[in-house]
């Protein structure tokens, strides 16, 4: 985003118009941000710290995302509170550098494809909601997608969240709402009941495994938008 804003202003803008300020999960994300930043010289990302000084602890602005120390992302000598001035917010240039949060800069927003809906609905109601307001109930086809979904599930207000997976009586198969058969699976031990009117939900705590639930139960759910 080309407008010049302080870190707090940039975060508020991203939260209103996108999901949040940009975050980094791995080197792929880092390279993507470097490409974005090259056209913007330097830009705020969603990394900040509250305590400052020797006790500083970095956080991502997106709720529920934990910061993992990664020296390879920081520029040489960073973070450094240059000139003894508290620098508690982070910009990306080629790599990360800490700056005073009141400085103004361009910034990079992040738009999430997964949306946790903290409303209690039956599986069918959840499916209809996602298709009307977004694209679909979420499907999971690999461990990376499982990881993304379980991060959202941690913030649910119910012990389970609905997934876009149901048991097809006629086919006698578990099928995703996309009509794909299940390749990757994360069922809890003894958690799969192959019966009509059963759909899959993810536990919101523990190992975030899948369990079958009666479709008339009501839980939070996760939509996907493409």
Backbone bond lengths (Angstrom), bond angles and torsions (degrees), N, CA, C in turn:
res aa  C-N    CA-C-N  psi(-1)  N-CA   C-N-CA  omega(-1)  CA-C   N-CA-C  phi
1 X - - - 1.457 - - 1.526 107.23 -
2 X 1.333 116.35 125.90 1.464 120.78 -170.42 1.525 114.28 -77.19
3 X 1.332 117.87 -18.27 1.468 119.49 -178.07 1.526 111.00 -65.40
4 X 1.328 115.90 148.27 1.465 121.74 178.52 1.531 109.24 -90.94
5 X 1.318 116.93 121.72 1.464 121.01 179.72 1.521 109.98 -142.93
6 X 1.336 115.99 157.92 1.466 120.31 169.30 1.530 108.10 -69.47
7 X 1.347 116.23 169.40 1.467 119.10 -178.73 1.531 111.26 -61.01
8 X 1.342 117.28 -45.00 1.473 120.42 -179.65 1.522 111.68 -62.98
9 X 1.325 116.91 -40.74 1.470 120.56 178.40 1.528 110.61 -65.51
10 X 1.340 115.75 -40.34 1.467 120.33 179.70 1.525 110.84 -64.35
11 X 1.337 116.34 -42.50 1.470 119.46 178.72 1.528 110.46 -62.34
12 X 1.327 117.15 -44.21 1.467 120.32 179.82 1.529 110.77 -61.68
13 X 1.327 116.62 -39.83 1.470 121.08 179.36 1.532 110.33 -63.76
14 X 1.339 116.39 -47.47 1.472 120.19 -178.94 1.524 111.25 -63.01
15 X 1.340 116.82 -41.09 1.469 119.87 -178.50 1.524 111.35 -67.01
16 X 1.320 116.63 -30.72 1.460 119.08 -179.62 1.521 111.73 -78.77
17 X 1.337 116.53 -36.34 1.463 120.06 -171.70 1.530 114.31 -107.56
18 X 1.323 116.95 -18.05 1.469 121.12 -179.40 1.533 108.23 -133.28
19 X 1.342 117.41 -129.77 1.465 120.65 174.83 1.524 110.43 -110.52
20 X 1.333 116.70 -51.34 1.466 121.04 -179.91 1.520 107.84 -171.41
21 X 1.345 115.78 179.27 1.460 119.58 169.89 1.526 109.27 -63.48
22 X 1.326 116.29 153.28 1.464 121.51 -174.12 1.522 111.75 -61.84
23 X 1.329 114.96 148.41 1.463 122.11 178.53 1.518 108.94 -131.41
24 X 1.332 116.46 167.53 1.462 122.06 -176.80 1.520 109.00 -128.58
25 X 1.334 116.83 120.70 1.458 121.49 175.26 1.529 111.58 -95.15
26 X 1.336 116.49 -35.34 1.462 119.79 -173.85 1.528 109.05 -155.61
27 X 1.332 117.07 -175.53 1.461 121.05 -177.10 1.521 112.41 -65.07
28 X 1.336 116.92 -28.85 1.468 119.70 176.80 1.520 110.21 -62.55
29 X 1.338 115.90 -44.97 1.465 120.09 176.48 1.524 110.47 -61.76
30 X 1.333 116.54 -40.92 1.462 121.01 -178.40 1.527 110.08 -61.63
31 X 1.319 116.87 -44.66 1.471 119.89 179.87 1.522 110.75 -65.23
32 X 1.338 116.12 -38.55 1.469 119.94 178.53 1.526 110.16 -61.95
33 X 1.338 116.53 -41.92 1.462 120.19 178.85 1.523 111.33 -67.87
34 X 1.337 116.84 -37.30 1.461 119.59 178.79 1.525 110.63 -61.46
35 X 1.332 116.45 -40.21 1.469 120.81 177.38 1.523 109.98 -63.56
36 X 1.348 116.69 -44.05 1.467 120.71 179.03 1.519 110.99 -62.58
37 X 1.332 116.08 -40.28 1.463 120.63 -173.62 1.526 112.54 -75.30
38 X 1.342 117.41 -25.64 1.459 119.72 -176.78 1.524 111.96 -58.50
39 X 1.323 116.08 -33.46 1.460 119.57 -179.65 1.527 111.25 -84.66
40 X 1.340 117.08 -3.72 1.463 120.06 -175.87 1.532 112.28 -121.78
41 X 1.317 118.40 11.19 1.474 125.21 -174.79 1.526 111.52 57.31
42 X 1.315 119.01 -71.15 1.462 120.69 175.33 1.517 108.04 -141.00
43 X 1.322 116.07 150.56 1.466 119.00 -174.00 1.519 109.70 -154.83
44 X 1.335 115.51 142.67 1.466 120.82 175.75 1.528 110.67 -63.51
45 X 1.343 116.00 141.98 1.463 122.25 165.94 1.533 107.23 -122.02
46 X 1.327 117.13 178.29 1.464 120.65 -170.40 1.508 115.76 -86.70
47 X 1.330 118.22 32.56 1.463 121.38 -178.77 1.530 109.26 -107.72
48 X 1.321 116.52 130.02 1.463 120.50 -178.08 1.522 109.29 -152.08
49 X 1.338 116.19 166.66 1.459 117.77 172.93 1.516 109.31 -135.72
50 X 1.336 114.57 150.13 1.459 121.10 -172.93 1.526 110.77 -96.05
51 X 1.323 117.34 -40.15 1.466 120.82 -168.92 1.522 113.00 -78.70
52 X 1.339 117.88 -40.31 1.453 120.70 -178.66 1.522 112.38 74.08
53 X 1.348 115.63 171.46 1.463 121.33 176.75 1.515 112.98 62.40
54 X 1.340 115.29 -150.98 1.467 120.90 -175.87 1.524 111.94 -68.43
55 X 1.331 117.48 -22.98 1.469 120.62 -176.52 1.526 113.06 -92.76
56 X 1.316 116.49 13.00 1.465 118.31 -172.23 1.527 112.58 -59.25
57 X 1.321 113.96 138.75 1.467 121.62 174.52 1.518 107.21 -130.15
58 X 1.300 115.94 122.84 1.461 120.37 -176.84 1.526 110.65 -83.67
59 X 1.319 115.33 147.24 1.468 122.32 -179.74 1.526 108.78 -137.49
60 X 1.325 115.89 149.64 1.468 120.18 167.41 1.518 108.22 -86.49
61 X 1.322 115.91 144.07 1.471 119.08 -177.41 1.523 111.98 -70.60
62 X 1.335 117.18 -23.93 1.464 119.74 179.36 1.525 109.15 -71.77
63 X 1.341 119.23 121.42 1.469 121.31 -177.38 1.525 112.02 -57.25
64 X 1.326 115.92 139.16 1.459 120.47 176.10 1.511 114.50 87.57
65 X 1.345 118.00 -5.24 1.465 120.64 -179.97 1.524 109.20 -99.24
66 X 1.330 116.82 119.40 1.460 120.40 -179.21 1.524 110.57 -90.23
67 X 1.320 115.58 141.73 1.466 120.92 177.04 1.524 109.67 -83.49
68 X 1.320 116.16 130.05 1.463 122.10 174.97 1.521 107.91 -109.44
69 X 1.324 116.73 125.78 1.469 121.01 -177.85 1.524 110.48 -55.53
70 X 1.332 116.20 127.47 1.460 120.73 -178.66 1.522 108.74 -142.28
71 X 1.324 116.27 96.13 1.466 121.38 -176.08 1.525 111.83 -61.82
72 X 1.331 117.64 -29.50 1.462 120.17 -174.04 1.522 112.32 -68.54
73 X 1.333 117.42 -18.81 1.464 119.94 -178.70 1.527 112.19 -84.11
74 X 1.329 117.55 -24.91 1.468 121.35 -177.18 1.523 111.05 -81.26
75 X 1.335 116.13 144.79 1.456 121.01 172.55 1.523 110.63 -69.39
76 X 1.333 116.76 168.28 1.468 121.43 -178.65 1.532 110.12 -59.42
77 X 1.339 115.88 128.51 1.458 121.08 177.71 1.514 115.01 77.04
78 X 1.315 117.24 2.10 1.474 120.90 -179.86 1.528 109.93 -97.10
79 X 1.321 118.66 152.44 1.474 128.30 -8.58 1.527 110.72 -76.47
80 X 1.357 116.90 149.29 1.465 117.26 -169.17 1.529 116.28 -137.76
81 X 1.342 119.80 -3.52 1.479 119.94 -175.97 1.532 109.57 46.02
82 X 1.311 116.62 58.57 1.467 123.23 -172.22 1.529 111.49 -54.71
83 X 1.344 115.81 130.68 1.459 120.98 178.98 1.513 113.65 71.04
84 X 1.343 116.35 16.23 1.462 120.04 179.78 1.513 114.09 75.91
85 X 1.325 116.68 7.39 1.473 120.74 179.28 1.525 108.55 -90.95
86 X 1.342 118.92 130.95 1.472 120.05 178.90 1.531 111.48 -57.67
87 X 1.318 115.42 124.61 1.469 121.25 178.01 1.525 106.86 -121.66
88 X 1.312 116.30 93.91 1.465 121.15 -169.85 1.521 114.02 -106.75
89 X 1.324 117.84 6.59 1.467 121.44 178.07 1.524 108.72 -129.57
90 X 1.336 115.83 159.41 1.469 119.84 -168.95 1.524 111.75 -122.21
91 X 1.349 114.22 135.24 1.461 121.48 170.13 1.517 108.39 -110.94
92 X 1.316 115.47 155.50 1.456 120.13 170.76 1.521 107.36 -105.28
93 X 1.334 115.10 128.25 1.458 121.23 171.46 1.525 103.27 -109.15
94 X 1.345 116.96 -103.37 1.461 118.18 164.95 1.525 107.30 -83.61
95 X 1.342 114.48 -39.81 1.466 121.20 174.52 1.525 107.81 -128.97
96 X 1.350 117.14 -171.52 1.459 120.68 -177.81 1.523 111.00 -78.92
97 X 1.333 115.22 145.75 1.460 121.82 173.17 1.521 108.12 -144.57
98 X 1.349 116.17 140.32 1.467 118.63 179.10 1.533 110.41 -86.97
99 X 1.324 114.96 143.81 1.468 122.73 -179.27 1.525 108.87 -139.86
100 X 1.348 117.03 159.35 1.467 118.56 171.63 1.529 110.25 -61.02
101 X 1.317 116.97 135.95 1.473 121.11 -174.62 1.526 112.55 -64.65
102 X 1.340 116.46 -19.29 1.468 119.62 -178.87 1.525 112.53 -84.28
103 X 1.340 118.29 -11.93 1.467 120.08 174.18 1.523 109.15 -58.82
104 X 1.316 116.58 152.07 1.469 119.16 177.31 1.519 109.79 -107.33
105 X 1.318 115.25 141.98 1.458 120.91 -177.97 1.518 109.32 -158.45
106 X 1.334 114.90 167.56 1.456 119.73 166.37 1.527 108.09 -68.75
107 X 1.321 117.86 172.14 1.466 119.20 -175.23 1.521 110.19 -155.23
108 X 1.328 114.87 164.24 1.469 121.41 -177.74 1.523 108.91 -119.06
109 X 1.316 116.02 119.53 1.466 121.07 176.30 1.523 109.89 -91.34
110 X 1.306 114.58 163.28 1.469 122.43 -178.74 1.523 107.34 -128.57
111 X 1.302 116.48 136.18 1.464 120.23 179.85 1.522 109.15 -117.91
112 X 1.321 116.50 116.57 1.461 121.22 -176.31 1.519 110.63 -83.67
113 X 1.318 116.13 142.61 1.466 120.54 177.29 1.523 111.59 -89.73
114 X 1.335 116.73 -13.10 1.464 120.77 -178.77 1.518 109.93 -106.12
115 X 1.313 116.43 130.76 1.459 120.77 -179.28 1.520 109.20 -126.52
116 X 1.337 116.05 118.78 1.464 120.63 173.86 1.521 108.57 -80.25
117 X 1.323 117.00 124.52 1.462 122.15 176.81 1.527 107.50 -102.69
118 X 1.332 115.01 111.09 1.471 119.97 -176.97 1.529 110.48 -87.33
119 X 1.315 115.66 52.93 1.464 122.89 173.87 1.519 107.36 -124.57
120 X 1.319 117.39 146.52 1.461 121.20 -178.59 1.521 109.87 -92.08
121 X 1.324 115.59 116.77 1.461 120.61 -179.65 1.523 109.72 -138.70
122 X 1.346 115.50 155.73 1.463 119.60 171.23 1.523 108.05 -67.31
123 X 1.332 116.19 169.11 1.466 118.85 -178.59 1.526 111.00 -60.47
124 X 1.334 116.83 -44.91 1.473 120.80 -178.97 1.527 110.93 -63.52
125 X 1.325 117.02 -41.72 1.467 121.02 178.14 1.528 110.77 -63.57
126 X 1.335 115.57 -40.28 1.467 120.05 178.56 1.525 110.68 -63.67
127 X 1.328 116.12 -43.48 1.463 120.71 178.52 1.525 110.70 -59.41
128 X 1.329 116.60 -47.72 1.467 120.67 -179.16 1.524 111.40 -63.40
129 X 1.329 116.39 -40.66 1.468 120.84 179.31 1.529 110.06 -59.81
130 X 1.336 116.18 -49.97 1.470 119.98 -177.94 1.525 111.32 -61.90
131 X 1.326 116.47 -40.82 1.467 119.22 -177.80 1.526 112.20 -71.40
132 X 1.311 116.94 -29.53 1.466 120.05 179.08 1.525 111.96 -79.24
133 X 1.330 117.32 -40.97 1.467 120.70 -171.85 1.530 113.70 -101.42
134 X 1.325 117.40 -22.32 1.466 120.42 -178.25 1.533 107.93 -132.18
135 X 1.315 118.36 -117.51 1.459 120.21 176.41 1.520 112.21 -125.07
136 X 1.350 116.48 -51.31 1.465 118.49 -176.08 1.525 109.33 -165.64
137 X 1.335 115.26 168.50 1.465 120.47 166.63 1.522 107.98 -67.59
138 X 1.315 117.04 147.97 1.457 120.71 -171.23 1.531 112.25 -69.69
139 X 1.336 115.42 142.13 1.463 123.14 171.76 1.527 108.12 -114.12
140 X 1.330 115.90 153.28 1.469 121.09 -178.93 1.524 108.42 -128.26
141 X 1.335 116.39 122.86 1.466 118.50 -176.50 1.524 113.58 -121.40
142 X 1.343 118.10 -0.95 1.464 119.80 179.70 1.532 109.66 -161.38
143 X 1.338 117.70 167.86 1.473 120.07 -177.69 1.528 113.53 -60.81
144 X 1.332 117.66 -33.17 1.469 119.82 179.49 1.521 110.42 -63.19
145 X 1.336 116.53 -44.88 1.462 120.14 178.87 1.528 110.68 -65.13
146 X 1.331 116.79 -37.87 1.470 120.51 175.11 1.529 109.66 -56.75
147 X 1.326 116.54 -43.77 1.462 121.01 -179.91 1.519 112.69 -62.07
148 X 1.335 116.44 -42.83 1.467 120.22 179.29 1.525 110.65 -63.80
149 X 1.336 115.78 -43.93 1.466 119.66 -176.70 1.527 110.33 -67.21
150 X 1.322 117.40 -41.90 1.464 118.24 -177.18 1.530 111.42 -67.64
151 X 1.343 118.05 -27.29 1.468 119.82 174.45 1.525 110.37 -62.63
152 X 1.334 116.65 -40.43 1.470 120.21 177.29 1.533 110.24 -68.69
153 X 1.347 116.03 -40.71 1.468 120.90 -175.17 1.528 112.02 -61.86
154 X 1.330 117.25 -28.15 1.473 120.88 -178.71 1.527 112.30 -58.41
155 X 1.324 117.07 -26.57 1.465 120.88 -176.00 1.527 113.12 -96.25
156 X 1.331 117.07 9.88 1.470 120.48 -179.05 1.526 110.77 -73.37
157 X 1.334 115.43 159.64 1.472 120.71 178.96 1.529 111.50 -102.90
158 X 1.336 117.13 4.62 1.469 122.17 177.85 1.530 108.60 -121.71
159 X 1.347 118.42 158.71 1.470 119.73 -177.37 1.527 113.71 -69.81
160 X 1.334 116.37 -15.47 1.465 121.56 178.00 1.528 108.92 -134.67
161 X 1.341 115.84 157.01 1.467 120.80 168.24 1.525 108.06 -125.44
162 X 1.326 115.40 138.43 1.464 120.02 178.69 1.528 111.21 -66.93
163 X 1.340 115.20 140.29 1.461 123.31 169.51 1.523 108.42 -109.51
164 X 1.321 116.47 165.68 1.465 120.23 179.86 1.516 112.53 -83.93
165 X 1.323 116.56 49.34 1.466 122.39 -175.32 1.521 109.13 -130.93
166 X 1.340 115.97 125.91 1.468 119.03 179.42 1.524 109.50 -138.17
167 X 1.338 114.41 158.86 1.466 119.72 178.71 1.517 108.91 -86.30
168 X 1.336 115.71 122.97 1.462 120.47 178.46 1.516 110.00 -90.05
169 X 1.328 116.02 112.68 1.471 120.51 -176.70 1.525 111.81 -61.08
170 X 1.330 115.57 -45.98 1.467 119.63 -175.50 1.528 110.67 -64.06
171 X 1.329 116.19 -45.06 1.465 120.36 -177.27 1.525 112.22 -83.21
172 X 1.348 115.97 -16.06 1.463 121.70 -174.48 1.530 111.25 54.68
173 X 1.319 114.12 44.65 1.461 121.66 -179.09 1.519 109.60 -140.62
174 X 1.332 116.09 151.88 1.461 120.09 167.23 1.521 107.60 -81.53
175 X 1.319 116.42 128.48 1.467 121.39 -177.80 1.523 110.38 -129.32
176 X 1.334 115.76 138.99 1.459 120.22 171.27 1.525 109.36 -73.28
177 X 1.325 116.51 157.01 1.469 120.18 179.38 1.529 111.43 -63.89
178 X 1.326 116.89 -16.46 1.467 121.56 175.43 1.529 111.28 -79.91
179 X 1.349 116.60 -0.33 1.471 124.49 -176.97 1.528 113.40 76.55
180 X 1.330 117.32 6.61 1.456 119.61 175.42 1.527 109.83 -80.12
181 X 1.340 115.35 144.02 1.462 118.75 173.80 1.524 108.09 -76.29
182 X 1.323 116.20 164.13 1.465 121.01 -176.68 1.525 109.65 -81.36
183 X 1.334 116.22 117.23 1.464 120.82 174.93 1.527 109.01 -100.44
184 X 1.339 116.36 -59.41 1.465 121.12 174.40 1.526 108.02 -85.56
185 X 1.339 117.37 136.74 1.471 119.53 176.59 1.522 111.02 -140.89
186 X 1.321 115.02 152.62 1.472 121.14 -177.37 1.532 108.95 -138.55
187 X 1.341 116.45 46.85 1.459 120.15 -178.53 1.525 111.50 -69.14
188 X 1.318 115.89 141.06 1.461 120.91 170.55 1.523 108.49 -69.34
189 X 1.317 116.81 152.18 1.458 120.78 177.17 1.531 109.29 -59.30
190 X 1.324 116.35 122.46 1.462 121.04 -178.87 1.517 113.84 72.11
191 X 1.337 116.79 10.95 1.464 119.93 -174.94 1.512 114.89 -91.51
192 X 1.329 116.97 -3.31 1.466 119.34 -176.39 1.521 110.24 -106.38
193 X 1.328 116.75 117.87 1.464 122.94 175.74 1.520 108.32 -114.38
194 X 1.317 116.76 115.26 1.467 120.21 -176.97 1.513 108.82 -90.11
195 X 1.325 114.49 93.92 1.452 121.08 -174.69 1.521 107.81 -148.25
196 X 1.330 116.26 155.21 1.459 120.04 176.55 1.531 109.34 -61.98
197 X 1.319 116.03 153.11 1.475 122.54 178.92 1.526 112.83 65.11
198 X 1.331 117.07 26.17 1.464 120.59 176.16 1.530 109.29 -113.50
199 X 1.324 115.64 138.40 1.460 121.77 173.57 1.519 108.55 -132.06
200 X 1.336 115.53 167.90 1.464 120.05 -174.86 1.522 111.44 -98.48
201 X 1.328 114.76 141.49 1.458 121.95 174.50 1.524 108.16 -131.48
202 X 1.330 115.66 153.15 1.464 121.40 176.70 1.530 108.93 -100.39
203 X 1.327 116.49 137.71 1.466 118.88 174.45 1.526 108.47 -69.23
204 X 1.322 116.51 140.07 1.464 119.87 -175.85 1.527 112.65 -88.59
205 X 1.322 117.30 -5.71 1.462 121.78 175.50 1.517 109.64 -127.64
206 X 1.314 116.19 -175.60 1.467 120.36 175.74 1.513 112.91 62.36
207 X 1.334 115.99 -128.45 1.465 121.92 -174.89 1.527 113.33 -90.42
208 X 1.313 117.11 0.95 1.478 121.87 179.74 1.532 111.61 54.88
209 X 1.339 114.08 44.30 1.463 118.99 179.41 1.525 110.17 -85.38
210 X 1.330 115.20 168.68 1.462 120.80 -179.38 1.525 109.94 -94.54
211 X 1.316 115.77 142.94 1.464 121.89 174.39 1.522 108.51 -138.31
212 X 1.327 116.43 145.93 1.469 119.35 176.89 1.527 109.12 -81.25
213 X 1.327 115.26 142.48 1.463 121.89 -178.95 1.528 108.81 -137.92
214 X 1.329 116.51 149.60 1.463 120.42 173.78 1.527 109.49 -60.15
215 X 1.327 116.37 136.95 1.460 120.27 -173.66 1.522 113.85 -66.20
216 X 1.350 117.50 -16.85 1.469 118.47 179.82 1.531 112.46 -88.94
217 X 1.353 117.12 -1.01 1.467 119.90 171.15 1.534 107.93 -67.90
218 X 1.327 117.03 154.28 1.466 119.44 -179.82 1.529 110.71 -117.43
219 X 1.335 115.42 126.47 1.464 122.64 -179.50 1.525 109.92 -140.05
220 X 1.345 115.53 167.21 1.462 120.84 164.51 1.527 107.85 -63.09
221 X 1.315 116.81 170.49 1.470 119.36 -178.19 1.523 109.50 -156.81
222 X 1.324 115.72 166.11 1.465 121.22 -176.71 1.521 109.69 -121.71
223 X 1.323 114.95 122.64 1.466 121.49 176.73 1.531 109.15 -96.99
224 X 1.320 115.13 160.20 1.463 121.16 173.37 1.515 108.24 -124.20
225 X 1.338 115.52 142.31 1.467 120.18 172.69 1.522 107.65 -124.61
226 X 1.312 116.89 139.40 1.470 121.58 -175.45 1.519 110.90 -99.02
